[in-house]
Amino acid sequence: MSMREEPFEGTLNQEQSGQPALDATPLTENPAVNHNTDVVQSIERSYWTDAAGYPLLPDERPVGTVRDSLYDLIPLGSRELKLINTAPFLRLQQVKQLGFVYRVWPGATHTRYEHSLGCYHLAVRALRSLLLRGPDGGLDGIAISSIQTLVVSALLHDIGHYPFSHTIEDLGYPIIHHEKVGRSIIEKSEIATILERDYQLSPGRVADFIDPPKSSPLPPDDELLGHLLSGALDIDKLDYLPRDARACNVPYGGVDVSRLLSSLRIHRDLHDERCLVVTHKGISPLHSLLHARQEMFDNIYWHHTSRAFQVMLVRAVFDALDVQALTAEQLMGLTDAGLLTLLAGDKMPASSRALAADLELRRPYKVALEVSPAAGSLFRRLEALFWDAHRRRYIEQKVAQELAEILQMPVTDYEVLLEIPRPEKWEMDVWISFEHPPIGMKPLMKWVEATGLQSDDLARYEQHQRRIRIVIPEALRSAINQHPTDDLLLSIVDHLI
């Protein structure tokens, strides 16, 4: 009797969710159990199966593995192999996880492909940890289809990413978020066929998991497990922080992932209301996760050279879109190299071609002016330009024009660029559970109650660390530095905005 001949559908119950995992030996080939039909059926039920009759978790009976820099071996089932061999997923091998960071840290050439596999692996580990809890904080009563949807969504959550990571999304309209691009790919490409035929899952349901619709709620079980993919505690951060730190060879990003995953529980109150929690043993690794993210932003993600490259790309793409030499639809499905080649084409405006050449040959613009939040009104006026790409370019062009007149030298309108980091969200909507709470504490407490730390604490630190910069070519910076007027660039910017 094979696994596929007798699929299990519905929800996990106490008997199924409380069994340990078995190895990948087919039941019909195991002489230790085939002599007794009752034993065979008992073991058959211990394999948690989905609606298609496959093992619920792919590591139950893997057909292949990927050797990974973080996790050594990542087991894959036959259906996962089909997904990662589709053209949309293979494209992620040519989209760098950290955009231009590799121009500063040469080892940071890892891709969205690796990160997606890592998220999938952590999703399986998290679910395995919860499944083994049985009715005591585990997945008892959770729809099997929701569990399978999380596994697939973790693998596909970045399928819609533009080249060079998040950079292009900072442009705003007509660029749509990569989650919505991913929805189109999941629902309309060969991936949809695999989801329907092999997983018996609706592509729309998987897309909703990654890009939750605002008009209607997710199914309750999808909503619950969705917090494992996106939120204050999610497998996305648990993978990219250690992965990015290792690629850059920096001591930041350290998180005890195993301890954090083992502390996961699903809490049910007397009214059967459910929420994802961590036990008190997860407080320390979760605290490390928060600080790891701050350190990576301070030292890696907001590094001035990498950010200069990003804003150069943003301006090159904006100018190409503005003259309709490029459309937002063309950006979908491109690779990093493909985008730079496109921007260097003869049909592109001169600014796009010049900036693409500088990006290709590693000629970063240099910081000419740096503004901190302590500057008050000036910082706030500059920060407001993040949300208005057209006005931002207008200010850049006016500054370039005035510099050309004052310095009596040619300054092209794309040689002055405003680099404004996106404001980050710092969420800490996490519940902590105590099996035996210390005196004065409760069995279930919010993060702020259990630790005294609020999301506002993290936000204040981030706000003080953010810098808005004006970046320009090295030759122009030298000319400004030689001009007798002190704070020449500051005076120009201040009166223009």
N, C-alpha and C positions, 0 to 999 in steps of 0.2 A: 504494500500500500504506500503510494508516494504522497508527498506533501500536497501536491497540486490537485489530487483527486478529491480531496475533502476539505475545501476551504472553510475557514471559520469567519463568520460575519457578526457584526454587532459591537458589543462593548466587552472590555476585559472584566472578568469576575475574579473573585478571591483565589480560586483554584488555579486559574491560568496565570495570573500576574504574580503568584507567589513562588513559581518554580524557578530553579536555577537554569542558566543557559547550558545547552549541550554543545558538543563539537559539531563539525560539519559532516560527519559520517552519515550517509543515507540510512534510514531505518532498515530497509530491505537488505542492506549489506552488513548489518551488525548481528552476528550470530548470538551475541549475549542476550538479545531481547527477542529475536524472531521465533524462538521456541514457544513463546507464551503470548497468545493473542491479547489477553487482558493487559499485560505489561506493555505490549506494543501500543495499544490504544492509549494507555496512560501517558506514555512518553510522547505519543503523537500530539496529545493535547498540551503537553508542556512546551511545545513549539508555538509561540504566539504567531498566528497566521493572519494575513490580511484578507481582504475581499477577493483578491486574485489567487489566493492559495499559496502565496509565497511566505517565507518567514517574515514576520512583522519588522524585525530589525535585520538589515542586510548582513551584519557581522555574524548572524546565526549560522548561515551557510554561505560563506563568501565564495565567489568563483574567480576572484582576482584581488590583487592588492596594489596600492601605490605606495612607494617609499617616500616618506615626507621628512623634511628637515626638522619638524617639531615633534611629530608623533611616531616616527619610525615607519610603521606600516599602517595604512588605512585600508580596511577590508571593504570590498565592493561586491554587491550582488549583480546578477546578470542585467537587471533593469537599470541600475545605476551606471553600468558600463555603457549601455545604449545612450543614456542621457549625456554622459561626458564625451561621447564620440560624435555628437551632433555638431554641425557647423557653428551654431550660435555659441555653444559652450567652448568649443576649441578656439574661437576668436579670443577668449579671455586669456589665452596663453600669450597674446601679443598686446595686452593692456596691463601696464605696470600698476601694481597696487598703490605705489606712492608717487606716481607721476614723475616729476623732475627731481625728486630727492636723490636719485642715483647719480645726478650730476655733482652732488656734494659728497654723498656716501656711495662709492661705486658698487658696494655689495647689494644695494637696495634695488635689485632688478627683479625681485619676485613679483608675481602677477596675480591678477584677480582669479585666475584658474586655481592656483595653489590655495589662496584664501578660501575660495568656495568649497574646495575639498575639505579644508580644515574645519569650516563651519559645519559641514555635513557630518564629519567625524565626531565633533563635539555634541551635535544634536543626538547622535546615536548613543554616545556615552551618557549624556544627561538622561535620555529616556531609559537606558538600561539601568541606571541608578534608581530611577523612580519605579520602574517595573519590579525590581527586586524588593522594593519596600512593601509590595502587596497592598493590603487594605490600610496599612499603617503609614499614611502619608504618601502612598504611591498612586498609580494610575487606575486604580480600581474604579470601574464604572465609566471610564473615558472611552469615547468612540474610537474604534480601531482606525477608522478612516481619518480621524483627526491626527492620530499619532503618525500615520503614513504621510499625511499632508505636511506635517512639520519636517519630516526627514527630507522630502522632496523640495520643500521651500528653502530649507537651509542650503541645499545644493544649488538652487537656482536664484538665490536672492540678489545676486549681482549680475545676472545675465544681461541686463539692459544698460550696463555702465558705458559711458562715453570714453573715448581715448583720454589718457592721462588723468584717470580717476575722477574726482569731483570738480576739477577746475572749470570745465565749460559750463557746468550748471550755475556757476556764480553769475552768468550773464542774465539769467531770468528769461522772460518771454522773448522770443518764441521757443527757447529751449525748455523742454519739459523735464521733470525729474526722472532719474534713471529707473525708478520703480515703475513709473507709467510706461516707459519704453519696454521694460521687462514684461509688463502685462501683455503688450502687443506680441512680443516674441513667444511668450508662453501659450497664448491663446491661438496664434495663427501659424506658427512654424511647425517643423517636424516634431518638436517637443510635445505639442498638443496631441499628436497621434500616439506617442509613447505613453503619455499620461492616461489617455482614454483606453488604449488597447492593453497595455501591460500592467498598469497600476489600477485601472478601473476608477480613476479619479477625474473629476471635472477640471479642465484647465482653468476655468474661471475661479474655481474654489482655491486652487493653488495661487493664482494671481492675487486674489483677495487677501490671502495670508501675507503676501509680500507688500501689497499696496492696498491696505484696508479701505473699503469704500466709505465715504462720509455719509452717504444717504441711508445706509442700512447696516445693522450690526452683523458681526460674524456669528456663526453658530457658537453656542456657549463653550463647547470644548475647544474649538479653534481659537476663540478669544483667550481662553486660559493658557493654552500652549503657545500662543503667539508672543507672550511675554518672554519666552525663551529665545526668540529670534530678534525681538526689538524691544528695548526698554532699558531701565537702569541696570538690570542684570541680564545680559544676553550673550549668546555664544559668538556673536559678531565681534564684540570687543574682546572676549576671551581668546579669540584667535588672532585678531589683527595686532593687538598690542605686543604680545610676546613675539609674534612673527616679524613685525616691523623692527623691534628692538634687536632681534638676532641678526636680521639682514644688515642693519646699520652698525652692528657690533658695538652697541652702547649698553651700559648697565641699567637702563631704565626698562620699564615694561614688565618687570617680574611679578607674576601672579601665581599663586598655588592653585592651579586649575583643578587638579584632582580633588583637593579638599573642598573647594567651593562646589563642584558638581555633586560630591557625595553628601553635602549638607542640604541639597534641594529637597523640598517636601511640597506636597499639595495639602493645604490645610482645609479642613471641612468643619464648619461650625454646627451648632445644634439645628440650624435651619437648612443644612446642606449647602450653604453658600461656600464657594471655593476660591482660594487664591494661592498663588505660588509664593512660597516663603523659603527662607534659609534658616537653618538652626543656628544657635549661638556659636557653633563651631565655624560657621561661615562668615562671621563678622570680620575677623582679621583678614582673610583673603579678599573679601569684598572691599575692605578699606584699602588694601594694597592695589586693587584694581583701579579705584578712584585716583589714587596718587600716581599710579603708572600712567594713566591717561593724561594727567596734568603735566608730568615730566616729559612725555612724548610730544605734547603740544609745545611746551617751552623750548625744547631742544631740537626737535626734528621737524614737526609739521609746520611750525611757524619760522623756520630758519630763513633768514633774509634772502639768501641766494636762491633757494628753491622757490620762495614766494615771488621773487623777481621773474623767474622763468615762467611761473604760472600766469602772472599778469601780462607778460609779453604774449603768451598764447591767447589769453582772453581777448586782448586788443586785436590780434591778427584775425581771430575768428569773427569778432564783432564787425570789423571793417569789411570782411568778405560777405557777411550776412547783409550788411547795410547797403551794399551796391548790388545785391542779389547774385553775386558770383558763387554763392554757396547758400544752400537751404538747410533748415534745421533737420529735415528728414535725411539729408545726405550724411549728417554727422552720426546718425544711428548706424551701428554695425561697422564703423571704421576701427582700425587698429591705430596704435600710437604712430607707427611709421607711415601708415596710410594717410593720416591727417596731415602730417608735416609735408608729405609729397604733394597732397592736394593743395595746401596753402602756398606751395612754391610754384604752382603752375602759372602759365602765361596769362590765363584769364583772370587771375586774382589781382586785386589792387596792389599798388607799389608797397604800401605799408605792410600788407600781409606777407608779401614775398620777402621783404627785408627782414621782418621779424622772424619768419620761418627759417631764414638762412642763419640768423643769430642763434636761434634755438638749436639748429642742427650742428653748428660749429662751436657750441658752448661759449657764447659771448654774452654773459648775463649783464643786464643793466645793474648799476651800482646805486647804493642808497645815498641820496643827496639831502634828504630831510626826513627826520623821524619824529613823530608826534605821539605823545603818550596821553592817556586819559586825564592826567593832571593838567593838561593844557586847557581843560574846560570847554569853553564855547568853540574854540577852533577844532578840537577833536570831534565834538558832536556834529559840527557842520560838515566836516569831512566824512564822518561815519555815515551820515544820511545819504551820501552819494553811492554807497554800496547798493542801494535799492533802485537806483536810477542810472542805468548804463549810458543813456544818451546824454544826460547832463554831465556825467563823469567824463565822457569823452570831450564834451564841449569845454569843460574846465581845463582838461589836459591840453587841448589845442590852444586855448587862450594863454596859458602859462608859457607854452612853447613859443607862441608869437611874441609875447613881451620879452622873453629871454633873448630872442633873436635880435630884437630892436636894441636892447640895452647892451648886449655883448658884441653887437655888430658882426655877427657870424650866422651862417645858416643853421637853423634848428627846425627839423621836420616835425610835423604835428604829431607824430607817434613816438617822439624821443623823450617825452615827458609822460610818465605813467603813474597813476595813483594805485597803490597797493593797499587794499582794505580787507583785512581778514573777516571772514564771516563770523558773526556772534555765535558762540557755541551754546548748546543746551546742556545743563548739568542737572540730571534728574536723580532723585534718590527715593523714589516711591517703592520702597522695599519693606517687607514685613519680616520680623525676626521672631522665631519661636523658641521657647524654652521648655524642655521637658520637666525640669525641676528648677523653676525660676528662683533666683536669689530673693531674699527678703526685700520687699519694696518694689519688685518687678513683677510683671504679669506674664502669663504663658505666651501671649501674642502681643508684640509691640511694634510700632512703626520704627523705622531706622533712626529717626531723630530722637525718639524716646529712649531707645536702647543705647545710643552712642553719643547723643548730644550734638551731633553734626547735622547741619542743614544744607540743603542744596544751595542756599544763598551764600554760605561760606565759600563753596567752590566757585560760585559765580563771581563773587567779589574778587577772589584771587585772579580768576581769568580776566576780568575786566581791567585789573591793574597791570596785567602782563601783556595785554594786546597793544600793538603798535601799528599806527598808520604811517606808511612810508611813501615818499616820492622817489622813484627810481629812474635813472637816466643813464645814457652811455658814458663810459669812462672819460672820453675826450670832453664831453660837455661838463661833467663834474669838475674836471681840472680847470676849465675856463671860468666856471662860477667861483671856484676857490681862489683864483687869482684876481678876481674883481675887487676893487677897493671897498665897495659897499658891504658892510656886515649884514648878514641875514638877508641877502638879496632874494633868495628863493622864498623865504618865509614871508617877506613883505608882499611879494607878488601874489602868493597863494591867499594870504589873509584878506586882501582887498577884493579878490575875485569871487570868493565864496561868501 
